[in-house]
Amino acid sequence: MRKALSREKNLTTPLPKSDGVPERSSWPPRRRREISFKRLTAVYILIVIIILFSLLSPHYFFAIATAQQVLNQYSISGLVGLALLLPLATGLFDLSVASVASLAGTAAAWFLANVSANPVLAVVVGLVAALLVGLVNAVVVLVMEIDSFIGTLATSGMVLAIATAIGGNTTITTNVNGSFQENVALRNLGGVTEPVFICLGVAVVLYVALQRTIFGRRSYAIGFDTEAARLGGIHVKSVRLVGLLVSAAVAGLAGILETASIGASDPSIGSAFLLPAFAVAFLGTTQVRSGRFNVPGTVISILLLGTGNVGLLIIGGPNWSPDVFDGVILIAAVGLTSAGRIRVLRLKRALSKRDRGNSTAGSVPRVP
Amino acid sequence: MPVGDRTVDVAGVLVADHISMSFNNLEVLHDVSLCFNPGAIHSLVGHNGSGKSTLIRILAGFHSPASGSVRIGGHLLPPGSTGAAAASGLRFVHQDLNLIPQFTALENFGIGAEYSRTRRRTIDWLEQRRRLLDALALLDETEIDLECPVSELRAVERTLVAIARAIASRIDGTVTKFLVLDEPTTALEEPETKHLFEVIRSLSRQGVGVLYVSHHLDEVLELSDEVSVLRDGYLIDTLPRSALNHAALVQRILGDEPGSVAGPAADGGRVARGTPEQALNGSSPAASALTISNLVSRRLRGVSFSIRPGECVCVAGLSGSGREELVYAITGAIPSVVDSVEVQGEAANALDPESSIAKRIALIPGNRQPGSIIDRFTIEENISLPGMSAIAGSAGLIKRGQETANCRTWIERLDIRPARPWQTCKELSGGNKQKVILAKWLSIEPTIMLIDEPMAGVDIGVVETIRSVLRQLADEGMAIMITTSELPEVMPIADRILVLRRGRLVREFDRATGWTESDITRAMMIT
């Protein structure tokens, strides 16, 4: 492959266009391609609602404690949203993430209560349980070739059943609310707890993986055009396998962190994550790198939804208002992006039609 | 002009009267007047781009003609109305049949027409079934399983279901007067074609006018009462059955002077070519870059060939001849079976897309083919896709400076516009997309290139660029195979031309011994 450069040199002289056209001396400057100000609508909305809530509640909302609360509360559901990015980028749905979170949390708690109080081992057990589900997903989706939406919906139900079976009907608190909770979830730096830093770390790793590595490029290629990816020599199934495994592991991590932060296991904890996770992942595609599932967009979306939800409760909104807010923001952000695109398309079509109409009318005389 | 200056409206006759049509200022139909009689089989023949499909689309009401009109039995059809065409008794069976594969024959039967209803306004399936069985009985076909998804039927059964639907569908209470069949035999084997012909003849005996469109001249000769020939948008001639023979048709399809279109001498001036000695420089003439024996896929029935380094081989064939599948079958991109493969003189296992790239074989679907280019990727992302490991460091991190530099080299080399590596490919013109596709595959440094439709959707200036790039690569020792439906565009750079017909290689033309376009076209069309 390295020889590619020498081959290009051979080509220089005889190729028709390159000897006639003078060497392009000045290329347009390398733009910051990743970040475009047009694609940061969520940031503007975030700024607007911060100002709005600050005016409505200057004493309670406009405080460091609010920022801490947003980060601490939404880092874990944000982590589930990040988990979805790899499968979604390769064109797969993973609906099992919420159940995987439940299973990993319950498995870790069960291990703490019944086997050993070692927090590191408990985390490992939780992650292994999550990865096993990832493998099952891979068998269903990649080997049996069942549509990912249906396949992971099915595994999701089964996994939740297993989690409930392990946890029994009681919540497990033995050894969970002690040193495990202290070490895994409650240590903090300036009021910002561990899960926030873990979420940030996962975000950075996923950002590099998606944006900078061959793996990420291949994932997007598969998601956009599986046929082109396949003809380009990409082994579609192995890339998707990695996506499903990483998704399960990250979702499992979120479940373990949630168990730790509330100090008890409950198989139902995961289910609350499902919709917000998809919401931030899809909202993220309208931000930063439009049309692609991307990490910065997802992080911005987590902050936007978190701030909105916390703010609404602080100013005394009813307890159903955050759900309304999430829905409205999702439709607004996606709608604005696609509506803008459609309007531009219509305009272009109208212009080209007018051009064509004029020219044909001019060149072909019509005889009645 | 068969119809004369004034077309005559006899009862029941379908008349296309002085039809002209242009797309983007390019005239594709030029004052075409035709007259189709009820109960007659009238065939329409001509090259790709002769205007056949446009004429049919105008009859069907998909397009409104720039000038001229369509009349049936003296009644003017409102232009551009599919509903009006159907309501006057015109029925169409398009090449792809327009059946929904997961639906049964019975379910497909109602689509696009009126259903029989019960008193409760639900669909009367019993009545539907009776009507479909009647229609099939009319076609001498009683064995089709109506409850089976049509995807599981045989090809000829699907065609018959589509025809039954066309003739028996009630649209605004009218019955079928004219049936238009567009390349109905593409998917059929020899005996099935015979069966279909029996059906067509029996329909015409019952007074249905049949308009038959086909590339296959032997079929047309066997079936037709009349044949109209279109060339470059002009109606050349309409021949009655008594005047029909191969020679007359071929001569009209190709033009008045067969042999003058292209030949070795005529090509010489168009593209600067290396001499044969240069082309084979550094490799013995006998060595082969790629040898394939007995390749079988859905449409290919045992194809064997060999390409030498420095050679540009062009494969021609009508649609349905297997030409569309050849390069994909070679590289295992579609299901295929092969007896043996030799790459650069070494025996190899059957190829797949991954191992092809490792062996420096580039499979290049042309612009507009599925999988050719990722529209939502930028130019640089598309170019680096197949050879990504070359620009990646440890841990698979892409060296983006190098990626952009490579991309800029290709942008300059092939004059890709706009010259922005981060331009999304969706907005590029066809020609520039094609250049990106070429750059993408040249970047893996291939020794063998298999290209499908390199000239599709590309404007004339870019055609020239692509031709000279390909010719030059061949002269430098690359082995190139091009499959194309636009033979004249590729002929000037071909060293050999292979002709596929019905899944088999039937003729081989060599530049050294000379060829003419009409010879090749004849080989494509006639047994």
Interface residues (C-beta under 8 A of the other chain):
Chain A: M1 R2 K3 A4 R7 E8 N10 L11 T12 P14 L15 P16 K17 S18 V21 E23 R24 W27 P28 R30 R31 R33 V208 R212 T213 I214 F215 R217 R218 Y220 A221 F224 D225 E227 A228 A229 R230 L231 G232 G233 I234 H235 G291 R292 R356 S359 T360 S363 V364 R366 V367
Chain B: S22 N24 N25 A66 S67 A333 P353 E354 S356 I357 A358 L363 P365 P370 G371 S372 I373 I374 D375 R376 F377 E381 S384 L385 P386 G387 M388 S389 A390 A392 A395 G396 L397 I398 R400 T404 N406 R408 T409 E412 R413 L414 D415 A419 R420 W422 K440 S443 I444 E445 T465 S468 V469 Q472 E476
